[in-house]
C-alpha cells in the first residue's frame, strides 16, 4: 500500500479549528505521551527532531529546520515533514508536511489554552508578531472566540503589521497598532508569537483579568515575557516535559529564583483531567506557555490523516 503524502495545499481546506482543538482535548484524555526531542545546530539554523508515542494513538516523529533569516531570502522559516505510524503494527500511516502540522498544532494549542484559561467574555485580542503564526492566530482565535470585537496586531516594524492587516480577510475587525504598551493594556487576551530573545511584554502593562499566551520562545535563550509578568499571574504550560527544562521563558526565571517549579500550576493534561484549577476569578491574570511538543504534533497529525 502506498503511504499518502499529505501536503499543505491539499489538506488545509479540509481542516477546521474546532476539529483541531477537539483532537487535542481527546488526546489529552489518553495516557501521558512518551516524548523525545533533539536540537542540533546553531541558533540561526536549528534542526529539531521531535518524537512521541501515545498508547492507543500511535507513534510520530517530526523533523524540521528553523532558519529565522529565511524570509529575507524568500524561503519559509520552517521546513520539514512528519511521519505517522499506527499503533497496532507500527506501519507507516502518513507523511505530513511539517508546516501543516506545525501551523494547525501551534494555533490550536494556544486556542485550547485560551478556552481553558481566558475569560469567555473576552472582547479584544492583541497579537504580538507578524509572521506565519500570527496569521494562524487571527483565524483560530476568530473561530474559537466568536465574541471577539477587535483583533489588534503589533510588530516591531509598523509597516509589517499594516501589511498583515491588509492581507487577511477576517469577520472580526483587524487593526494595526504601534504602541505596544497601550495595546497590551487594553487587551483581554495577548498572544505573543515572536523570535525574541529578550522580553517584549512587561508585567506592568497587563491589566487584571487578562490572559497571556506565550508562543515564540522555543529554546533556552529565548523569552517573550519579563520576570514581573511571569511571576505575576497564574502560570500554566501545555506540557511540563517539553517546557520546564527546555525553554528560556521558564528556565531563565527558574534559575534566577523568580519562580519555582511549584509556580507552574498545571499543564493541559492537568487542566483537561481537572487535576489543576484554571482561572478562578475574573480579575486574575492567567499565563499559558505554548511550548509545542511531539505529542501535540501526533494528535494533530492523526486528525489531519483522518480528514484525508
QUITAMO-V607407 format. One line per field, one symbol per residue. psi: psi as a letter, one per 20 degrees, with the letter a starting at -180 (. if undefined). burial: + if it has 9 or more other ideal C-beta (glycine too) atoms within 8 Angstrom, else -. A space follows every 10 residues. Layout:
psi: ???
burial: ???
This chain:
psi: pppqoorghh hhiiqqhghg hhhggghiir qqqpqpqqpq rrhinppppp qqpppihbqq pppqqoohih hhjkqqhppa rppppqhgik qohqpppghg gggggghhgh ggghhhhrph jphppppoqk bghgghhggg hhhhmiipip oqpprhohhg gggghhhppp ipppqpqhng ggghhiqhpp oonrkqiqpi pqhihpqqiq ppooggpiri jpqhqrhhgh ijroprrhpg hjggjhphhg hghghijhrr hhioirahgg ghjkiqpcpi qhjqpqpooo ibqhhggggh hhgghhi.
burial: -----+-+-- +---+-+-++ +-++++++-+ --+-+-+--- ----++++++ ++-+--++++ +++++++--+ +-----++++ +++++++--- --++++++++ ++++++++++ +++++++++- -+-+++++++ ++++++++++ +++++--+-+ +++++----+ +++++--+-+ -+-++++--+ --++++++++ ++++-+--++ +++-++--++ +++++++-+- -+++++++++ +-+++++++- -+++-+++++ ++++----+- ---+++++++ ++---+-++- ---+++++++ ++++++++++ +++++-++
